[in-house]
Every structure is written in C-alpha cells, then in structure tokens.
Amino acid sequence: MLPYESRLKPLARRLRKEMTEGEQHLWSRLRRKQLLGVQFYRQKPLGRYIVDFHAPAVRLVIEIDGSQHMEPGHTAADHARDDWLRAQGLRVLRFESSDVLRNTEGVMEVIFTQIRKALEKSPLTPFRKGRCPSGMPVSTEPRPEHRLVPPFEKGGRRGEFQ
C-alpha cells in the first residue's frame, strides 16, 4: 500500500458513508472481488489524495467525476492528481457519473480489460509477496481465463469465477 496523510482517514470514512449515486452503482459491481478476483477499496487515501476506488494488486485507480469536475479549477486539480498517481506507478481511469449510470456495461468492460491486461503482465498470487508459507516462490504461470460475473442479487446465490 502507498503511504497517505493520516489527516485524510476521517474524511475518507465520511466519504464512504456519503457516496454519490454513481459511486454506489459502480461499487456494487467492484466489491467482493467480483472482477477476476481483484480486491477493490473505496474512498482510499493515497498520498495527499482520496481516490474513489483503488485496486492495489493491479495498481489501478478509478475516479467517478460529477459535473463539478468540468469547472476550470477542478480540471487543473484533476490533472495534477492524475500526474501524481501515475508517478506512483498507478493506472488512472476516469468516468463521468452519468456514464456509470447510463452505460454501466461499457464502463465495466473498460475496467475488466484493464484488469485483465494487468494480470497478464503480473498474475495474482495467493500468498504474500509471491511466496508460499514454506518460502518457496509461487509459480508465475498465467492464471486461467476468468469470465466476468455480474453481482448477485440480494438473497440470491453468489456468482462463481470460472
């Protein structure tokens, strides 16, 4: 995990409780490792910023922009923030909130493609730092293809990755 300014933690907690409609909608698709088994965190402090969604295993940040991001001051701040995140080795995807709500499948396809590309370069390992408990390195063979599984309905059965 990247270090962050501790003063941001209470604000991040508040933002998790007050997510926008677009953020809530996307979170329902990202949570519980639904995309290729990748863990996402929401309203995650990174450095001096709080990002909407972060998947550290694939070094991906997702930002959902509302209408205020179109204002000149916000645009410059967003560019500076994206530059800093990229300098940390993170890939930044930005979507407008209206796109998340109206074209959810298209947004999910873009995210899915980025995760798949990242996993092809560096597959996830089930153990910390790529080593099993005995200390031996874990195989770096590519993971088998997974398919995108939609989130399960409340009270329904949880989807399985294949």
N, C-alpha and C positions, 0 to 999 in steps of 0.2 A: 504494500500500500504506500502511496505517496504521502509525505507529511502534510499537515494542514495546520492552520492557525486555530488554536483551541477556542478562541472567542467565537468562532463560527458554529460550534457544536449546538448551542441552544437555538440559534436561528435555523439550523438545518432540521432540528427536531420540530420546530414550529412549522416549517415549510412542508414537512412530511404530513402534518395534520391538516394543512390547508392547500392541498394540491389542486391545480386547475382541472377543469373537466378533461382537457386533452391529456394532461399528465396521468390522471386516474385511468383514462381509457387505455393508454399505452402501457401503464404499469400492470394492468390486468393481463396483458399479453407477455410481459417480460418476467414477471415474478415466478418463483418456484422452479427456476431452471427449465423453463418451457422451450427455450430455443437452444437446441443442440447441447443441453446440459450445462449451459453457461449461467453463472450466478450474476445477477444484477443487483446494484444497490441504488436506492432512490435518494435524492437530495443529499448527495455525498460531498462533504468538504474535501477539496483538493487544493493545496497551497492556500492562496488567499481568496479562493472562489468556492461556490457551492454549485455543483453540476446537477442537472436533473436526474440523469441515470449514468451509472458507471459500471462497466464490466471489466474488472482488473485482469482477469485471466486472458482476455483477448485485447486488452489495452484500448477499450472503446468507451467514448463518452457520447451520450445522446442528449441534445438540448431541444426543448419544445418552446418555440417562440410565439408569444402572443402579439397583439397589434402594437404594443408599446415598443417592440424591438425594431419597428420600421422608422422610428424617430431618429434624426441625425445623431444625437448624443448616444443613443443606445447602440446604433450600428458601429460606431467607432469603439465603444467599450466591448462589444461582442467580438470585434476583430482582434483587439488586444488580448482578450481572454482566450480566444481560439489559438492565437500565436503562442501564448504561454503553455497551453495544454499540449500543443503539437511539439513544442520544445521539450516536453517531458516524455515524448515518445507515444503520445496518445492520438488516436484517430478520432476526429470530432464529426458527428453527423448532426445537422440542424434540420428541423422540420417545423413548419408553421402549425400551430394548434389546429387550424381549420383543416389542414391536410390529414392530420392524425384522425380527426373525427369523421371526415368525409371519404378518405381514401386509406382506410386502415390497412387493407391487404397490400396496397402498394408500398406503404411505409414499412410494413413488416417484411416485405420481400427485400427491400434495400438493406434493412438491418440483418436479416438472415444471410444475405450474400456477403456482407462484411464479416460476419462471424465465421462463416464457412471459409472464407479466404484466410482469415487469421489462424484458424485451426489447421488448415492445410500447411501453413508455414511452421506452426509450433503447436502440435497436438496437446490437449489437456492430459495431465497425468493424475491418477487417483491419489497420489501421495505428495506430500510437501516437497517442494524443490526437486521433483523428478526422481526421487529415490524411494524405494520401498523401505519398510521398517528395518530390514537387515542391513541397509546401507548400500545395497547394490543398485546401480542405475536401472530405471524403468525403460522398457523398450520404446524407441522413438518411431515405431511403425505407425503409419497414418491410421487414424480411427476409421472404423467402417462408416459409410454414409448414414446419416440420420435423416429423418424426414421431419418437416415442420408439423407440430402437433398443436391444434388450437386449444385454448384454455378450456378446462372442463367447466360444466355448468354447476352452480351451487347444488349440492346434494347428489350430483352425478358421480360417475367413476372418473378417476384421474387418468389422463392420457398416458400412454407409454411411448418411449422412444424406441425406434427400431432401426 
